[in-house]
Amino acid sequence: MFPLSHMLKSFIRTGTLKVVDAEGGVHVFGGAKPGPSVTMRLTDRSLYHKLFLNPELHAGEAYMDGRMSFEDGSTLRDFLNLFSMNRSTLANYPLQNVLKRISRTVKRFQQANPVGKAQQNVAHHYDLGNDFYRLFLDKGMQYSCAYFVNDDDTLEEAQQNKLRLIASKLQLKPGLKILDIGSGWGDLALYLAAMEDVDVTGVTLSKEQYELSNEKARRAGLSNRVRFELLDYRKVEKKFDRIVSVGMFEHVGVHHYGEFFKKINALLDDDGLMVLHSIGKMSPPGTASPWLRKYIFPGAYSPALSEVFPVVEQNQLWVTDLEFLRLHYAKTLNHWHRRFEANREKIAAMYDERFCRMFEFYLISAETMFTTGSQLVFHMQLARKRDAAPIVRDYITDTQRAYKAKETEKLHVLAPAETVLQAG
């Protein structure tokens, strides 16, 4: 077990980790502070060195392959909570500290998302198949943080709350031209067009999302005002009154931020507004998880706010509003995980058990990043002019109330978008 045992003695300061090694030996690593108690079994001797050298990568791989398991009532969730609680002490371990510094030096290459490569990275995850995503997302297949006005909101209610919140920040008016960058499966664009007489263009790099989004617009009778294109946002040339981007900025890459905000400035009308919804973090700049980057989101990175603001400033954009959703994504991920587990047999039949363990690891580890880690979601409203948005925030609440009342009237427009999903 040496040198892994040496690192674990320094690592586990909160809670207790019992490791059963490949020979059946038991090693207990206890922290000075109370916390979760986890029993982990390793069945492969090579993990002793792999986990020592790169625990964030190899722990996920070992769980996927079944070489790491949990006993005595312990679960993967317990282990990941324990890991997250002790993350800072791991980062201070001499070898891990050196590896982190090396990783930061190659950050540019890890997050390279030029035109073409960006589409490959998106396809790796988002083109897994619409049938797969229907099994754990809400009916509209929104794959981003929901907004829980009440703790007992269903996932569908919380996602509708999110659409309403974002729409209220866009200050919609009849006749506006809107660009949705990273338009997903189209529900946001359809919602905007249902609430106001606006024209929406969505761009995505996912073929699966592109095809289903246009079908949903057609079924909803909105294809005359809502269209989706399979296109990199950097190829868009028209100007727009409003721009919105939800859950796409995490795939831009920190070294492409200048390119991103320069393009936003070029696409936005003088009196225009943009709402940017993205995962970020309250900690200083770092790097993405090597496991997440390899298996789930190649090229992705959740920025520190200190990496975003300077580039916004350099591109002469006003930040007219900023809001943080701190625990809403943890709740969203928990809903997704429960739905995923309820459909695990179907998913295993579509892929295999290794895939299920990979996605389970992803969903739970992501949730812990929002409960015990440094992750958050931010809404940044941007403009070219300081007075493009009202100077008090009351309008956001007022508009949400108005749209909530209006949604009842528009159910006949919004319902077909769900019907096409259920029909499959």
WOSUL-V56331 format. One record per helix or strand of 2 or more residues. SS is the DSSP state (H for helix, E for strand). FROM is the first residue (numbers start at 1). TO is the last residue. If there is no record, write none. Layout:
# WOSUL-V56331
SS|FROM|TO + SS|FROM|TO
This chain:
# WOSUL-V56331
H|4|11 + E|14|20 + E|26|30 + E|33|42 + H|47|65 + E|68|71 + H|76|85 + H|87|92 + H|94|105 + H|107|110 + H|117|126 + H|130|134 + H|155|169 + E|177|181 + H|187|195 + E|199|204 + H|207|219 + E|226|230 + H|233|235 + E|240|246 + H|249|251 + H|254|267 + E|268|281 + H|290|295 + E|303|304 + H|305|314 + E|318|325 + H|328|342 + H|344|350 + H|353|371 + E|375|383 + H|394|409 + H|411|423
